[in-house]
Structure formats: C-alpha cells, structure tokens
Amino acid sequence: MANDAKGEGIRNLDEQLCFAVYSTAHAFNRLYRPFLAELGLTYPQFLAMLVLWERDGQTVTAIGDRLLLDSGTLTPLLKRLEGAGLVERRRSRDDERQVQVHLTAQGRALRDKAGATDNAVPCAVEDSAVDKERLLADVLALRGALLRAAGAGN
C-alpha cells in the first residue's frame, strides 16, 4: 500500500475496486462496440432496447428506473432511437402525463440481429476461470450496496 504526503495509506490504482469495475466496464464497451456498430446503436441505446424487448410499451419512468437513468439522460437517448425508427413515444391513454415507449416493426426486428451481441460476452469469458453466475450475483449485490450507501447520503 502506498502512502500519501501525510503518511496515511492509500491504495494503488490496481488495488482500487472502483477502478477495477470502471476499467471492466470500458473493456465491456470495447467488446460490444463492433457488434453494436452493426446494429447502429450505442451501448446505452442497446440497454434501452433490451428493456423494451423484455416488455414493450413501458413508460419513460419505468425504463429510467430499470436502467438507473434520470429523464434528462434517457429522453435524448429515446429521441435518437425514435429518429432511427426503432421506437415510438406516445402519451398514455390512461394518464397523459406518462409517455410510453413502443417498439416499431424495425425495433422488434433488430432483436434477432442483436443475438450475436448477446453471445459475445459468454464467448469472451468462456476460457477464463470466472464463474459467470457467481460474478453476476456479486456485482448485483455490490451495485445494491452502493445504491443504498448513496441513498443514505440524500
């Protein structure tokens, strides 16, 4: 462990959990980039499409909650997906304050093309000693703990 100017310990970069997670996210983005380029999507757009492929017609709020994104980030993303002809945003008939997002035929058809992307990570991790199911559970538990800690400060 390295020491700072005051003599207090601070972990080196490679010992920082936050850096390990951050740099792993970048590695995922690099892995996904060629597949997503073929789909014409950015990674955040792909995530929004995943949510809609699971259940079409969700509200912007529900999509944002699922992706942990605020409306200021999500709305421009959805506008770009709409401009690409993949989704359509409509006011809810039940509550006009709510905007629902629906897949277009083109957006539904993109799901089949996206199958290759879904296989990219298992293929990349296949030869490693990583237990994917355990890792996913651990990462989700970590995310939950971090969100609880961040919420405690509000």
C-alpha positions in Angstrom: 0.0 0.0 0.0 1.4 3.4 -1.0 1.4 6.3 1.4 0.3 9.8 0.6 2.2 13.0 1.7 0.5 12.9 5.2 1.7 9.3 5.7 -1.8 7.9 5.6 -2.3 4.8 3.4 -4.0 5.0 0.1 -4.4 2.0 -2.2 -2.5 1.9 -5.5 -4.7 2.2 -8.6 -4.7 -1.6 -9.3 -5.9 -2.2 -5.7 -8.9 0.1 -6.1 -12.2 -1.8 -6.5 -13.8 1.2 -8.2 -11.0 1.3 -10.8 -11.4 -2.5 -11.4 -15.1 -2.0 -12.0 -14.6 1.1 -14.1 -12.0 -0.4 -16.3 -14.0 -3.6 -16.7 -16.9 -1.5 -17.9 -14.6 0.0 -20.5 -13.5 -3.5 -21.6 -17.2 -4.5 -22.0 -17.7 -1.4 -24.2 -14.7 -2.3 -26.3 -16.0 -5.9 -26.7 -19.5 -4.8 -27.6 -18.6 -1.8 -29.9 -18.2 -3.8 -33.2 -21.5 -5.7 -32.6 -23.4 -2.5 -31.6 -21.9 -0.7 -34.6 -23.6 -3.3 -36.9 -26.9 -2.6 -35.1 -26.4 1.1 -35.3 -26.7 1.5 -31.5 -24.6 2.9 -28.7 -24.3 0.8 -25.5 -26.9 2.9 -23.6 -29.3 2.7 -26.6 -28.8 -1.1 -26.6 -29.7 -1.3 -22.9 -32.9 0.7 -23.5 -33.7 -1.7 -26.4 -33.1 -4.7 -24.1 -35.6 -3.3 -21.6 -38.2 -2.8 -24.4 -37.5 -6.3 -25.9 -38.3 -7.7 -22.5 -41.6 -5.7 -22.3 -42.8 -3.4 -24.9 -44.8 -0.2 -24.1 -43.1 0.8 -20.9 -43.2 4.3 -19.6 -40.1 6.5 -19.8 -40.1 6.5 -16.0 -40.1 2.6 -15.8 -37.3 2.4 -18.4 -35.3 5.0 -16.4 -35.8 3.1 -13.2 -34.7 -0.1 -14.8 -31.6 1.4 -16.3 -30.9 3.7 -13.3 -31.0 6.7 -15.6 -32.7 10.1 -15.0 -35.1 11.5 -17.6 -32.5 14.2 -18.6 -30.2 11.4 -19.8 -32.9 9.0 -21.0 -35.1 11.4 -23.0 -32.4 12.4 -25.6 -31.4 8.7 -25.9 -35.0 7.7 -26.6 -35.3 10.6 -29.1 -32.4 9.2 -31.0 -33.9 5.7 -31.0 -37.1 7.3 -32.3 -35.2 9.2 -35.0 -33.7 5.9 -36.1 -37.2 4.4 -36.5 -36.7 1.9 -33.7 -39.2 3.2 -31.1 -42.2 5.4 -31.0 -43.0 7.6 -27.9 -46.7 8.2 -27.2 -48.7 9.8 -24.4 -50.5 7.2 -22.3 -54.3 7.0 -22.9 -54.8 6.4 -19.2 -52.6 9.2 -18.0 -51.4 11.9 -20.4 -48.6 12.8 -18.0 -47.0 9.5 -18.8 -45.1 8.8 -22.0 -45.0 5.2 -23.2 -42.3 3.9 -25.5 -43.3 1.3 -28.1 -41.1 -0.7 -30.4 -41.7 -0.2 -34.1 -41.5 -3.2 -36.5 -37.9 -2.2 -37.2 -37.2 -2.1 -33.5 -38.7 -5.6 -33.0 -36.8 -7.0 -36.0 -33.5 -5.7 -34.6 -33.8 -8.1 -31.7 -32.9 -11.0 -33.9 -29.8 -9.2 -35.2 -28.8 -8.4 -31.6 -28.5 -12.1 -30.8 -24.8 -12.1 -31.9 -24.1 -9.3 -29.4 -25.7 -11.4 -26.6 -23.3 -14.2 -27.3 -20.2 -12.0 -27.4 -19.6 -11.9 -23.6 -20.1 -15.6 -22.9 -17.6 -16.4 -25.8 -15.1 -13.9 -24.5 -15.3 -15.2 -20.9 -15.6 -18.9 -21.8 -11.9 -19.7 -21.4 -11.5 -17.8 -18.2 -11.8 -19.2 -14.7 -14.6 -16.8 -14.0 -17.8 -18.3 -12.6 -20.2 -16.1 -14.6 -23.3 -16.7 -12.4 -21.5 -16.0 -9.2 -19.8 -12.9 -10.6 -23.2 -11.6 -11.8 -24.7 -12.2 -8.3 -21.7 -10.5 -6.7 -21.8 -7.5 -9.0 -25.5 -7.1 -8.5 -25.0 -7.3 -4.7 -22.3 -4.7 -4.9 -24.5 -2.4 -7.0 -27.3 -2.7 -4.4 -24.9 -1.9 -1.6 -23.6 1.1 -3.4 -27.0 2.4 -4.3 -28.1 2.0 -0.6 -25.0 3.9 0.5 -25.5 6.7 -2.0 -29.2 6.9 -1.0 -28.3 7.1 2.7 -26.5 10.4 2.0 -29.5 12.1 0.4 
